[in-house]
Amino acid sequence: MAGTWAALANEPPASIATTLLLTDGSVLAQGVSTNQWYRLRPDSSGNYVNGTWTTLAASVHAPLYYASGILRDGRAIVAGGEYDAGALVWLLNVEAYDPVANTWTTLPNPAGWTRIGDAPGCVLPDGRFFLGQVGTRRTAIYNPATNAWTAAADKINAVGEESWSLLPDGSIHAVDCSNPPNAEKYIIAANTWVADGTTPQTLVDSISEIGASVLLPDGRLFVIGATGFTALYTPPPIANQVGTWVQGPSIPQVNPGQPLGAVDAPACLLPNGNVLFTVGPITVPATFQAPTFFFEYDPDANTISPVPAAATSSSVPYWGRMLMLPTGQVLYTAGKTSVQVYTPSGSPDSVWRPTITDCPGAVRRGRTYRLLGRQINGLSQCVYYGNDATQATNYPIVRLESGGSVYYCRTSNFSTMGLQTGTVIHGCDFTVPTSVPDGSYCLRVIANGIRSACRTVSVTSKFFKELKYEIKEKLEILENIKAIQDARSKRIPDFIDPKLIREDIDIFERIQDEWAKSLGTLAAQVDRTHLQLSRAFIGPEERPLVGPPEPVVEKLDVPKISEERARRESEKTAFNDGRKELAVSKEAERIHRLIHAISRSGGKGIEENGTAGRKPGSDSAKPTRRKPKKS
């Protein structure tokens, strides 16, 4: 059953493109092609549709189409940008946002790089940030602890407009946009790239674009093509071995004679296990076409079904961004002031839920505590795109609930950013907001919109006093038990009155039924926990190799258009409100054309072809104005 859409009751102060989920449950959002950022907070009941916006500190640059992520300490990192303030520049810049201090800090750039641009990126399980340089084979890793970059292994094929997906086995998977239909993956522990087979059909189009590669709960990747086809990838038992590819269902046509594909478009794994994704009309040669169509992929049925479109679907798909909210809803932005929320149907499988194994029973406002649990990062990065937006949400969110009130705690210091961690216990710190009133609360940890069972905690400003009383009370109980044991063994001390012993025994008899009932309840909870843990880890033997039933694959008759029209309609824009792009250099334009043609390079980078870079004194400084893409 399809989900439903609702518009935010309060529009943001400006048109919004990329968003990131901060670890306090709020949403960090950038104004389109500006350095201005905003924060969306849910209302007091945790409802984002009725949330409110505030303006945050401005970043130094105004990137568009870039790599990003949330680091272990809760900061947001933004790297590169195809545009800067509306100009095509292939931006060489890295910045980090500190949500506590509300400040942006410029970070160092990878050594020797002359541009970053619309690079693919990924936060590694150990919290470092992995980045590729579009148009070359180069990759680099940023270490937040040392604030420094280290050169990583070169890719086998040049970095293209591809989606990088973190896998549970400690590798990063990529379908090569510079040499389709090949795929490869980066083995993090070995710092090496290895070949990983070929897709059953070509998923990369003639302008080197592809859709998202989404990790499913069963460990497979669902790869959405720009050519109207999809594929399913099953990882091998050992990370550096070649995985298995099978054909997925083709994307259904909504309008007869109009094939659809993900020519740079978002996707999101829903709590019910389906994948919500967008596509647009495709042509030969490839172009960016409106409008945007929405679909859900059902892994169990291996089918793709259309779902209602957002109210902002008139735009081309590449403007769309999805973000999984802690409520299990999807925030959808499309470069406009109208922001939509998708509420999916169904519920998650119980074994997908995160589990809390340890957390304090009483907390104080403004203090930081440690929470331990299983699967607290989720089973997937959840939110995907191609290379233009990396908005993964695979980190724990902690919230307190009481009646109809919801308070989000800021999390940090994640023990891992890995996926599908099974029965291994991991942890995170959480800081209790100073605005939380005293009282009893239900504490939950949330991973990718899936919440854990409730843990009862007390928020109090008298923690130490209450703890003293609790210790005193327990010591009194121990003394009573000792006296009862002495009485029953007839080792009665001379200083104890037998009448008092009889009273102690009476007390024990009155409360022993309650104790027995409590112990019985605890034993039942332990049994239920063991039953859940016996299914909690999704092992390789549970991952289907071919994903039956067989997919529906249609024969696509893609409309052919003229080269002139293809040239006009294969350009992205920096604005979605009619404004024109700024003047740019011929060199930037030329690099742009080469990268969009990199799918025909056989995996070579643009420098390897001898076509990038100009000698001093060339015409690279002469400005030109890009023609805006027609609607």
N, C-alpha and C positions, 0 to 999 in steps of 0.2 A: 504494500500500500504506500502511495506517495506521501511525502510530507506536505507541510503548508508554509506559506510565506507571510511575513508581517514586516512593515516598515518601522524603523525607529521612530518613536514619538517625538524625539528631539533631534533635529538634523545637526550635523557638525558645522563648525564655523566656516569650513571650506570644503571643496571637492576632495575626496579621499581615495587614495589608491592602496598602497601597501599598509598592512596592519601587523602587529606582533602582540602576542599575549604575554603581558608581564606577569611575574610570579606572585603578585598580590591580587590576581584576578582581574585587573583592569586591562584595557586595550590601548596600546600605543599606536597612533595613526598619523601618517604623514599627509600633508596637503600636497596635491599633485604638482610636481615640478617646482616645489618651494622648499625652503629650509625650515618651515614652520611645522611643528608637531603638536598633536592634541592627545588627550586622554579621555577614554570613555569608561565611566564607572557605572556599575549596575545600581539600581535603587536599593532601598533598605531591605527589600525582600529577595534580593539577588537577581532581579529581572533586568536584563540588558535592553529589552525593547523600550523600557521606560527609563533608561539610564541617562546620565547627564555628561556634558562635555566640558573640559577645561583646557586652556591653552598652556602648553609647556614651553620650556626653553628651546630656542632655535639652534639647529645644527649649523656647522660652518658652511657646508655645501648643501646643495639641493638636488640630490641624485634621483634618477628614475631608472627602473629596471636594474636591480643590483642584488648582491648576495647579502644575507642577513641571518641572524640567529640569536638565541638567548643563551648566555654563558652560565657556567655553574654558580657564579656569584650573583646572578640575577640581572646583570647588565645586558643591554641589547647591543649587538655589533652590526654595523652596516659597512659593507665593503664594495667599492667601485660605483658603477653607474654608467649606463650607456649615454645618458643625458645628464647635464648639470644645469639647473635653472632654465630648462627648455632648449639648451644647445647641445648638439651631438658632439661629445668630446672624448668618450671612452675614459672616464674619470679615473685618475690614480689617487685614491684617497680612502682612508679607513677611519671610522669614528665609532665611539662607544657612548651609549647613554646610560647614566646612573640614575635610576628612578628615585632613589632615596634623596640624593643631593639635587636632583633635577638639573643636571649639567651634562653637556656633551664634551668629550675629550678626543682630540685628534691622536690617533695611534700611528706607529710607524708603518711604512709600506714595505712589502716584500722586496728584499735587496735585488737590484738589477732589473726590476720591472719598470716598464715605461707606460703601462696602462693596466687597468683591471677590467673596466667596462662592465657588461652584463654577465658577470661570471657566475658559474655554479659554485655552491658552497655547502658545507655540512659541519655541524658540531659533532666532534668525535665522542665516543663513549667516555673518554677520560677528561672531557671538557675543553680540549683544544679545538681550534677552528680551522677547517681544511678548505682551501680555496684553489680554484683553477683560473688560468689566464686564457680567455677566449682567443682563439686564433693561433695558439702555440701549444706545445706539449707540457709546458711548465705548470707545476703545482707547488703550493707552499702551505705551511702549518703555523698558525699563530698560537703562542702559549700565553694565556692571560697572566700566569704567575710570574713570568719573566718579562712580559710586555715586549716580546721579540718574535720575529718570524724565522723559521728554518726551512730551507729548501727541501721539498719532498721529491719522491721519484717522478720522473717524467712519464706521462701517459704513453701508451703504445700508439694511439692515434691522437691527433690534435684535439684540444678542448673545443667543443662546439656549443651550440645552443641546446644543451642536453640537461636532463634531470639526473641528479645524483641522489641515490637512495641508500641509506644506512641499513645494513642487514644484521640480523641477530648473531651471525657467526663472526662479526668483527671485520666486515668488508664493506666497501662502498661500491654500488653497482651503477653502471652507466651504459646506455645504448649509444653507440658512437654516432654523433651527427656529422662527423667529418669523414666517416667511412662506413656508411650503412651497407648491409644490415648487421654489421659486426657489433659485438658488445664486449665490454671488459670490466674488470673490477679491481679496486685498490685493496690490497691486503694490509691492513693498518699495522699489525705486529711486525710484518716483514718489510714494510716500506717498499712495496713493489706492486706494479700493475700486471695482471695476467689476463690473457684472452678468455672470453666466456661465451663462446659459441656465436650463433647468428640467429636473428629473429626469423620466424617462419615466413613472414612477408615484410617488405620494406615499410617501416613506420615513419621514416624521415622524408619530408617532402623536398621539392626542388629549391626551396629557399632555406634549407637546412634546419627546419623547425620540427619539433615533436611535442607531444603532450607529457603528462606526468607519469611517473612510475611509482605506484602505490603499494606499500607493503601490507599484505592482508593478515588477519589474525592467524591463519594457518601457515604462515611463513613464506607464501608465494608472493611474487610481484605481479601486479596487474599493470601492464604497460599500454598506454593509450596513444595511438598513432595519429599523426597529422594527415595520414593518407586514407582514413576511413576504417582502418583495421586496428585490432588489438592483439596482444600476446600475453601469455602467462609463463612466468619463469619460476622454476623450482630450484632452490639452492642445493648444492651437492653436500654429501656428508662431511667433507673436508673443504675448508674455505677456498684453498688454492686450486681446487679441481673445477672442471667445467660443469655448470648446471644444466638443467633440462628445459628446453623451450617447446611450447605447444601453441597452436593458434587459438586465439580467443574469438569471441563473437564479433562480427563487424558491427559498426555503429549504425543503428536503424535510421532510415530516412523518415523525417517528419512530413516533408512535402515530396511527392513523387518526382523523381528526376533531379533531386538536389542532394547529392552525397554530402556527408558531414565528417569533419575531422577536427582534432585538437591542434590547431596551428598556434601554439603557445597558449595554454589555457590551464586553469586551476583544477584541482581535484581534492577531495577530502574523504577520509575513511570515517563513516558514521558509526555511532555507538552500536547500531543494530548489525554491523558487519558489512553493510553495503558501501559502495563508493559513489559519492555524488561528484559529477564532473560536468564540464561544459565543452561545447564544440560549436563550430560555425561552418557555413558552406565552404566547400573546397573547389578548386579549379586547377586546370593545367594550362600554363605554368601556375605554380602555387601563388596564392595571394592571401591577404587578410580580409575576411568578409564578415559583414553583419547579416543577420542578428545572431544573438547567442541562444543556443538551445541547451537545455538541462536534461541530464539522464542519471539514472542509478544503475550500477552494476551489482548484480546479486551473485556472489561467488558460489553459493550452494546450488543454484539453478543454472549457473553459467550463462546468464542472460542479461541483456541491457534493455531497460525500459525507459521511455520518456516520462518526465515528471514536470509539473507546472514550472513555468519560467518566472524569474524575479521580475519586478516591475521595471528594472533597469536593463532588461535584456536587449534593448535596441542597439547597444554598443557592440563592437567587435569583441570576440572572446578574450583577447590578450589584455583588455582593460580589467577583467575580473580578477578578484582575489578572494580566497576563502580563508576563514579562520575558525578553528574549533573553540567554542566557548566552554567554560566549566559546566554549564547547564546541559551540555550535549547538543546544543544548537550550533548552526553554522552562520557566522557573520559574513555577509557578502558585500563587497564594495566594488564599484565599477568606474572609478574616476569621476564620481558625481557627488553632490551633497545628499542625495537619497541613498540611505544605507539600509539593506534588507537583512532579515534574519530567517533562516530556514529551520523549521522544527521537524525532524524526521519522525517517522512512525517506528513502532516496535521498541524493543529493549535489548540490552546486551546479554550475551550468554554469561551465566554466573561465573564461569571460570575465567572470563576476561577481566573481572573486577579486581582492582587492587585490594590488598589485605593489610590492615595495620596489625603488627605484631607487638609493638611497644610504643607507648607515648605516656607522658605524665598525666596523672589523674587530676592535678590541680595546677593552674598556671596563673601568672600575674600579667597585667597589662604592661606592654612595652618590653617584656622580657622575651628572650629567644630560647627555644627548647629543641630537643632532638626527637624526631619521629622515625621509627623503623617499620619496614613492611616489605611485602612481596609484590612485584609487578607494579610498583608505584610510578614507573615511567611509562607504562602502557606497552602495547604490543606493536606499535608502529609510530613513525614520525607524524602520522595522521594527516598533516596538511602538506600538499605538494603543488608544484607548478612545473616549469621547465627550468631555465636558468635565470629567469627574470625576477623571481620572488621565492625566497626560502623562508617559510614561516612555521617551521616544525613546532609542535607543542608537546614533545615527549619529555616532560618534567612534571613532578608532582605539584599540585595545587592543594592547599589546605584551607578549609573553611569551617566556621563555627555556626551552628544553627540553633535557634531557640524560638519556638513558636513560629511566627512568620518573619522573624528577623534573621539576616544572614550577614556574617562578617568574614571577610577573606584575610587570611594571615599571609604575610610575605614569606616565601620560601627561598632557600639558598643552600649553598654548600652541599650539592647533590653528590652522593657517593659514586654515582654513575649516570651517564646519559645514554646508556645502552638500551636495547630493546628485548622484549620477550625473555626477561631474566629468570622466569620460572620460580623455583622454590628458594632461590638465593635471597637473603635478606639484605636490603639496601636502605639507606637513610637520607634524610634531609633535615635542615634546620627550619624552624618556622617561628616567626616573630608575631606575637599577639598585638593587634592594634590597640592603641591607647583609648580608642573610642568605645571599646566593648564594656558594657555594664557588668557588674558582678552577677553571678548566677550560674545555673547548671546549663551545659550546652552539649549538643551532639557534635562531635568533631569527626570530619570525614577527610580523606585524601582522595583527590580526583586525578585521573590520568586520561587525557584525551576525551574528556567529556563523560567518562565512566566513573561513578563514585563508589567508594567503599562502603562497608557496613558502618553503622554508627558506633563511636566510642564516647562514653559519657565523661566529660571533664568539667571541672569547676573553675570559673574565673573569679578570682578574689583578690582583694588588696590586703587580706589578713592571712596570707598563706602560712607564714611561719608560726603564728599563734595557733591556728587550727591544727597544724602539724604537731605542735607540742601537746595539745589536748588528745590528739589521736594516739600518740605514743604512750601517754599516760594511761589512756583507756585500755590499750593493748597490754600494758604491763600489769594492770589490775586483773585482767582476764587470765594472764599467765599465772599470777599468784593464786587465783582461785583454783585453777586446774592443778597446780602443785599441791595445794591443800587437799583437794579431792583425792588425788593419787595417794597421798600419805594416809588419808583416812581409809581408803579401800585396802591398802596393804597393811593396815593396822600398825603403821609406824606413826603413831600420833605423838607429836612433840608435847612435852609437859606444859608448855605455855599456851596451848590451844584448847579452848573450851569445846568439848564434844557437841554441845548444843550449837556452836557456831559452825562446826563441820557439817552437822545435819542441815543447817541453813544453806551452806555452800553446795551440798549435794542437791538440795531442792532447787537451787538456782540452775545448776547444770541440767537437771532433769527437765526444767521448764524450757531451756533454750536448746537442748540437744536435738529436738525435732526440727527446729529452724536451721540448725547447723547441717543436719543430715539433708534437708531439702536444698540448702545452698550448695552443698557438695555434689548432690545429684544434678543440679542445674549446671554446675561447672563441668562435670564429667560429660554431660550431653553436649555442651559447647565444644569441648575438646574432641569428642567423636565427630561432630559436624565439621570441625576444622580439618581433622585428618582426612575426612572424605573429600573435602574441597581440594586439599593439597595433593591428594592422589591424582587429581585431574588438572592441577594448576599449570604444570609445564607442558607446553605443546612440543612434543618430541618429533624428531625427523620422521619416525615411522607413521605419525599421524598426518603428515603432509602428503596430499594426493599428488601423484606424479603426472597425471594427465588432466585432472579436473573434470571428470564426467559430470553431467551429461555432455554430449558433443555440442559445440557451439553452433549457432546459426551464422553462417557466413554468406553474405550476399555478393553477387557480382556487381561491382560498381562501375557505372558509366559516368566518369567525371567530365563535366563540361570543359571544352577547350576555349581559351580566349586568346586574343592577340597579344603579341609581345609588348606592344605599347601600353595596353591596358594592364597587363601583368606588372610592367615597370611602375606604373602609377599606383597600383593597389597592393604592392608588396612592401610598402614603407609604413613603419609604425609612426605614431605621432606622440609628441610630448605633452599634449593637452587634449582634454576631452570636452572642451567647451567652446570650440571654434577658434581659439587663438592659434596663431601661426608660430612655427618653430623659429628660433633665432638663427642668425647667420652663423655658418660653421665653415671650417677650412675644407679645402678639397681633399686634404689628406685624411681627415676624419670620414668624409664621404666615401673615399676609396677603400678604407679599411672596412667600413660598413658593407660595401658591396662584396668584398672578398669573403667576409665572414658569412654572409648569406649564400655564398656560392661554395662554401667549404665542404659541403656534402659531396661535391664532385672532385675533391682534391686527393682522394685515396688515402686520407688520414694525415696528410701533410699540413703543417702550419703555414700561415701566410708568409712568414719569413723564409721558410724552407723553399717556397716557390719563387723567392726572390722578388716578390711583388709588394712587400710592405716596407715603409720607410722611404724617405727621400733624402737626397744629398743636400747639404746646405746650399741655399740660393735657389732652391726649387720654388714652385708656385704653391707649396703647401700652406703658406700663410694667407693666400688670397681667399677671402670669404665667398661663400655661395649661400643661397637660401634654399632650404629644402622645400619641395612642393608638398603642401599638406595632402594627406590621404583623403580621397573622396569617401563619403559615407556610403 
